[in-house]
Amino acid sequence: MDTWLSRLPETPSRNRVQQLVKDGLVKINGTVPKRSYTLAGGETVSIDWPEPDDPWPFPQDIPLDIVFEDDEFIIVNKQQGLIVHPSPGHPDGTMVNALLHKFPNLPGINGVKRPGIVHRLDRDTTGLLVVAKTEKAMNVLAKNLQKRTMHRRYVALLIGRTPWEKLTVDAAIGRDPQNRLRRAIDGPSPRDARSHFRVLLRSHKFTLIECKLETGRTHQIRIHAKHVGYPIVCDDTYGGHVKRCLERLTSDEHELRRALQLFNRPFLHAYDLSFPHPTTGKTAHFQVPLPENAQQLLSIAFGESAEKLKIKRIAEIES
């Protein structure tokens, strides 16, 4: 039932549908069904839509790692598990709610639900985001993104040993026709997508790469990694599930096995961000290190070689 309902144009997502069912707002032939109800055909399905949420996100005291702030923008080092802005099924507890607690003048810039948001990261992707504080900065930064003068670099850990040192992946991305929460190569209404991969570390089992985005489609790096046959470690959605990682290990690699089992998200981190300053045009450059558990996983997987790749925290504007 929830699968069928989620495919209707007026329902936002399967998660939202499941919440409506849980709240008793969906009826089959006038009665509230079990959540596991399977449609047989011929039933009358009705939804008692609740009142819409308040369109204005409310401030919440959620910890944020602010890397840099001036009069024009804010640089945030986003933590794992934090959704960037409110969406159906996630009305609060987002980075926007946290930003409004610290910066109450953001509402009105770039609309109600996404005040100041120039670009996004997936829920479990960590790293750098820029947030505009003024309308001028919002417009300039959005143009930088469009004109590709905003440079974003990531590090990702892939399953397998790649045969290439550098690789450009040029493959359009659209929605997955089988799952509206996923994206797919050449899915419906595909948009061009281009990623540049460069090897940083390599073993027989895993490859650490730097990823430079030329475009910024949803799940782009994750999909492109899967497309070339080397999915991102612990990316259950796109073929990098933990079981596949563990299958590559020998019976005596206990420490690495444990680290992989504890690392419950795709190994993807936005470590480097640069763009022309919205007012001066001078280069603004920022870097943040990997989260501690990600660095620990690399140290176990690559030994001393991983220590040489430790990323420094940088926040600088060209003089």
C-alpha positions in Angstrom: 0.0 0.0 0.0 2.7 2.5 0.9 4.6 1.7 -2.2 1.5 2.3 -4.4 0.6 5.6 -2.6 4.2 6.9 -2.9 4.0 6.8 -6.7 1.0 9.1 -6.8 1.9 12.7 -7.8 0.3 14.3 -4.8 2.2 12.3 -2.2 5.8 13.6 -1.5 7.7 10.5 -0.5 7.4 6.9 0.8 8.6 8.0 4.2 5.9 10.6 4.3 3.3 8.1 3.3 4.4 5.6 6.0 4.1 8.4 8.6 0.5 9.1 7.4 -0.3 5.4 7.7 1.3 5.3 11.2 -0.8 8.3 12.2 -4.0 6.6 11.1 -4.7 9.1 8.3 -4.9 6.5 5.5 -8.1 4.4 5.1 -8.9 1.4 2.9 -12.7 1.2 2.3 -13.3 3.5 5.2 -11.2 1.7 7.8 -7.6 2.2 9.0 -5.4 -0.7 7.7 -2.3 -2.3 9.1 0.9 -0.8 7.8 1.7 -4.0 6.1 -1.5 -4.1 4.1 -1.2 -5.4 0.6 -3.6 -4.0 -2.0 -5.5 -6.6 -4.0 -7.3 -4.3 -6.4 -10.7 -2.6 -6.3 -10.2 -0.9 -2.9 -11.1 2.7 -2.2 -8.1 4.5 -0.6 -8.5 7.8 1.1 -6.0 10.1 2.8 -7.0 12.6 5.6 -4.3 15.2 4.9 -3.1 17.0 8.1 -2.8 20.7 8.3 0.3 22.0 6.6 3.4 22.6 8.7 4.4 26.2 9.6 6.4 27.2 6.5 9.0 29.0 8.6 11.7 26.7 10.1 12.1 27.5 13.8 15.5 28.0 15.5 17.0 25.0 17.3 20.1 24.9 19.4 22.0 22.2 17.4 25.8 22.2 17.5 27.5 23.5 14.4 31.2 23.7 13.5 31.5 27.2 12.0 34.8 27.3 10.1 34.6 31.0 9.0 32.2 33.9 9.1 32.2 37.4 7.8 29.5 39.9 6.7 28.7 38.0 3.5 28.8 34.3 4.2 29.3 31.4 6.7 31.3 28.3 6.1 30.0 25.2 8.0 31.7 21.9 8.5 28.6 19.7 8.4 28.6 16.6 10.7 27.3 13.2 9.8 23.5 12.6 10.0 22.6 16.3 9.7 20.1 17.1 6.9 20.7 20.5 5.3 17.2 21.9 5.2 13.6 21.0 6.1 11.8 18.6 3.7 8.8 16.3 3.8 9.2 14.0 6.7 12.0 16.1 8.1 10.4 19.4 9.3 13.1 20.2 11.9 16.4 19.1 13.3 18.2 20.3 10.2 21.2 22.5 9.6 18.8 25.4 8.7 17.2 25.1 12.1 20.7 25.3 13.7 21.7 28.3 11.5 18.6 30.2 12.5 19.5 29.8 16.1 22.9 31.3 15.6 22.0 33.7 12.7 18.4 35.0 13.1 18.6 37.4 10.2 18.8 34.6 7.6 15.1 34.2 6.9 14.1 35.6 3.5 17.4 34.9 1.7 16.7 32.2 -0.9 13.1 31.5 0.3 11.6 30.2 3.5 12.7 26.6 3.7 16.3 27.1 2.5 17.5 30.4 3.9 21.0 31.1 2.7 21.6 27.6 1.3 23.7 27.8 -1.8 24.4 24.1 -2.2 23.8 20.9 -0.3 25.4 17.7 1.0 23.7 14.4 1.5 22.6 13.6 5.1 25.6 11.4 5.9 28.2 13.2 3.8 30.4 15.4 6.0 32.4 18.5 5.2 32.2 22.1 3.8 29.2 24.1 2.9 28.8 27.9 2.2 25.8 29.7 3.5 25.0 33.2 2.2 24.2 36.0 4.8 23.0 38.6 2.3 21.0 38.7 -0.9 24.0 40.0 -2.8 26.2 37.1 -1.5 23.4 34.6 -2.4 23.2 35.8 -6.0 27.0 36.0 -6.5 27.6 32.6 -4.9 24.8 31.0 -6.9 26.3 32.4 -10.1 29.8 31.1 -9.1 28.2 27.6 -8.7 26.5 27.9 -12.1 29.6 29.2 -13.9 31.7 26.6 -12.1 34.0 29.1 -10.5 33.1 27.5 -7.1 35.5 24.6 -6.7 34.5 21.6 -4.5 36.8 18.7 -3.7 36.0 15.5 -1.8 37.8 12.4 -0.6 36.1 9.1 -1.0 37.1 5.5 -0.2 36.2 3.0 -2.9 35.9 -0.7 -2.8 38.6 -2.4 -4.9 41.9 -1.5 -6.4 41.4 0.9 -9.4 43.6 0.3 -12.5 43.6 4.0 -13.2 45.4 7.0 -11.5 43.0 9.6 -12.9 39.6 9.2 -14.4 36.9 11.7 -15.7 33.4 10.3 -15.5 31.0 11.9 -17.9 27.6 10.3 -17.4 24.2 12.0 -17.2 22.1 11.5 -14.1 18.3 11.3 -13.7 15.8 9.8 -11.2 15.8 6.1 -10.7 12.5 4.9 -12.2 12.3 2.1 -9.6 13.0 4.2 -6.5 12.2 7.9 -6.3 14.8 8.4 -3.5 17.7 7.3 -5.7 19.3 8.6 -8.8 20.5 6.6 -11.8 22.7 7.0 -14.9 20.5 8.1 -17.8 17.3 7.9 -15.7 14.3 10.0 -16.7 15.1 13.6 -17.6 18.8 13.1 -17.2 21.1 16.1 -16.6 24.7 16.2 -17.6 27.1 15.2 -14.8 30.9 15.2 -14.8 33.3 14.1 -12.0 37.1 14.0 -12.0 38.7 11.2 -9.9 42.4 11.1 -8.8 44.0 8.3 -6.7 45.5 9.3 -3.4 46.1 5.9 -1.8 45.7 2.3 -3.0 45.8 -1.2 -1.6 44.7 -4.5 -2.9 41.3 -4.0 -1.3 40.5 -0.3 -1.3 41.3 3.0 -3.1 41.2 6.4 -1.6 40.5 9.1 -4.3 40.0 12.8 -4.5 36.9 13.8 -6.4 36.6 17.2 -8.1 33.0 18.1 -9.1 32.4 19.9 -12.4 28.7 19.7 -11.9 26.7 19.1 -8.7 23.9 16.6 -9.2 22.3 14.8 -6.3 24.4 11.7 -5.3 26.7 12.5 -8.2 30.0 11.1 -6.8 28.3 8.0 -5.3 26.6 7.2 -8.6 29.7 7.8 -10.7 31.8 5.6 -8.4 29.3 2.8 -8.8 29.1 3.4 -12.5 32.8 2.7 -13.0 32.7 -0.4 -10.9 34.2 0.9 -7.6 31.4 1.9 -5.2 32.0 4.0 -2.1 32.7 2.0 1.0 29.6 1.6 3.2 27.3 3.1 0.6 24.3 0.8 1.0 22.3 2.7 -1.6 24.7 2.4 -4.4 26.4 -1.0 -4.1 29.0 -0.4 -1.4 27.3 -2.2 1.5 29.3 -3.3 4.4 29.0 -7.0 3.6 30.7 -6.4 0.2 33.6 -4.6 2.1 34.0 -7.4 4.6 34.1 -10.1 1.9 37.4 -8.6 0.8 39.1 -9.1 4.2 41.1 -12.1 5.4 40.1 -13.8 8.6 42.9 -12.2 10.6 42.1 -8.6 9.7 40.0 -8.1 12.9 40.7 -4.4 13.5 39.8 -3.4 9.9 36.7 -5.6 10.1 35.6 -3.9 13.3 36.3 -0.4 11.9 34.2 -1.1 8.8 31.3 -2.5 10.8 31.3 0.7 13.0 31.5 3.1 10.0 27.8 3.2 9.2 27.7 5.7 6.4 29.2 6.3 2.9 32.9 7.3 3.1 32.6 10.7 1.5 33.9 14.0 2.8 33.8 17.5 1.3 37.3 18.6 2.4 38.1 21.6 0.2 36.0 24.5 -1.0 37.1 27.7 -2.8 35.4 30.5 -4.7 35.7 34.3 -5.4 34.7 36.4 -2.4 31.2 37.9 -3.2 32.4 41.4 -2.4 36.1 41.6 -3.2 36.5 38.9 -5.8 39.6 37.6 -4.0 39.9 33.8 -3.6 38.3 32.4 -0.4 39.8 29.0 0.4 38.7 26.5 3.1 39.7 23.0 4.1 38.6 20.7 7.0 40.1 17.4 8.1 38.3 14.1 7.9 36.1 13.2 10.9 38.0 11.2 13.5 36.4 7.8 12.7 37.1 8.3 9.0 40.8 9.0 9.6 41.0 6.0 12.0 39.6 3.8 9.3 42.2 5.0 6.8 45.0 4.5 9.3 44.0 0.9 9.8 43.5 0.3 6.0 46.6 2.0 4.7 49.0 2.2 7.7 51.6 4.9 7.8 50.7 6.1 4.3 47.4 7.5 5.6 49.3 9.7 8.1 50.9 11.6 5.2 47.5 12.6 3.8 46.2 14.2 7.0 44.3 17.4 5.9 44.8 20.6 7.7 42.1 23.0 8.7 42.3 26.1 6.5 40.2 29.3 6.4 41.9 32.1 4.4 41.0 34.9 2.1 43.6 35.9 -0.6 45.5 39.0 0.5 
